[in-house]
Amino acid sequence: MTRPTLLRRVGLGIFLASLAALLSDPVAASNAAVGLAGASQDNLAVPRWLYLATGGATVGASALLASFVTDRRFIEQVHRWRRSVDVTDGLRRGLGVLGRLLGLALLALLVYLGYTGPQVPTVSFAVIIVFAGLRAGYTMFTYLVTDTWRVLNPWRTLSGVLPSGFVEYPDRLGRWPAVAGILALVWIETAAGVTRDPALLATALVGYSVVTLVGALAVGTDTWFDRADPVSVFLHFYGRVAPIRVDDDGISVRLPGMRLVTDDEVTDIADVAVTVVLVWELTFSGFVTTEQGASVIRAIVDVGVPPLLVYALVYLGGYAVFLGLYLFAARTTVRRIETFETPRALAIRFAPSLLAIAAGYHLAHYFGFFVSLSPMLVGALSSPLSPPANPVVLTLPAWFGGLNVAFVLLGHLLAVWVAHSQAYRTFPSRMQAVRSQFPFVAVMILYTILSLWLISLPTAAPPFL
């Protein structure tokens, strides 16, 4: 047996062993996390610090063990594997027309029923569809299956039939407008009360429609939705994790997350900022909806700081810290290894791995929410004009908490593999490739521990909002 073949088999065995450890150890940790919710009644609950340390150590160990997979041909085979399915032009056009009509009809219903429907969020078509259907369910579909937003997007459909492109989009802006837009939309979701007021949500949709159509008509439909529109960029980046891709060439199937390695769509720091904001906005939402987060907010407000200012400082300051930590990891990597790569180039190269982290955390954050509200979602879609008198919400079993832990850790494990593959694509030396990953893995471990800590905490309504 040749040395490369032996290394490949040994490396694969170690990597699969680490995967097995990941899938087994967190089960106990998950049970401990669930038990901690009722720690006052359960004296045998495992301490939270142990369960968090287990998660962080698992990801760190996985990164180290993945370093043994050093056969470049094997790594290339993994992320290049694909299967394709041809789709006839007639079927593609038919599905495209159906998708565009569905998107337009859904937008019209959201606005109309937001104003005219019942103003109780638990039976409001607009609130249920936007937050249970789109924010939770459709986003999960986008990274678990495929990204279909380009077809469904009603604003792209409307702007596509009108003259556009009167102003040249400045290249130096990159996707920074999308970053600002994502931050603004999450802030509106958190602080403006749109989750509780259907009419206010409809007004927000109208305002978003105006801004989006004006922007698309000014700089061009493709330019706006590819670079500036927050919802389109949000879903496009998540869609890169999906195993299925539908385009003009038909349908192609890849291993989950492998497009993050081969599709070089992250090209500047603005794109890096998008990947970081996808991780941070979930962290922020998780923090402010916990009892501990609410206590921190109250403590700061009690000293005389206005509540909205407190939320804004935590929100923007936390994002700056997350982005700064990632860029610091890139600078540290350049200092640690002998390379002609710049910190900016390495930050761009390793940024796609953060999308796997974001997908895992989004799934942990919203899967239970989506499942519990699925009867209401089905009822709203099947009978949008007749809201139910008694909406049904499913009560989730305790073991669902274990799924949340598994989702976070699996997302981080995928991120480790993506970073590992990117390192071997970037550096000719195996030692450089291995050592270059360590600062980024350290940041991933920090994200892991923070994410696991947040999903283990008891939830509470954000105060003062």
Order of alpha helices (4+ residues) and beta strands (2+ residues): alpha-alpha-alpha-beta-alpha-alpha-alpha-alpha-alpha-alpha-alpha-beta-beta-alpha-alpha-alpha-alpha-alpha-alpha-alpha-alpha
